[in-house]
Amino acid sequence: MTTTTEGRHVRLFRNGRNQAIRIPREFELPGEEAILRKEGNTLVIEPIPTTPLRALLAQWAPLEDAWPDIGDLPAEAVDL
């Protein structure tokens, strides 16, 4: 579903050598990263979809490797 929100006037500023804008609260995106692309003269910012760990693990095939037995080893002396 696409939601269209009316535009809002924002100011551009410099952050080091980069041009930046402050994103108003009503346009905040989830997460810490986003995808930015240019379509003609329009900039499009999209949130990067996150995959919960449980869903990611469900996508992976089970490992068929046999794991070797590792016996209990004595603790090594540590000089503090």
Buried (B, 14 or more C-beta within 10 A) or exposed (E): EEEEEEEEEEEEEEEEEEEEEEEEEEEEEEEEEEEEEEEEEEEEEEEEEEEEEEEEEEEEEEEEEEEEEEEEEEEEEEEE
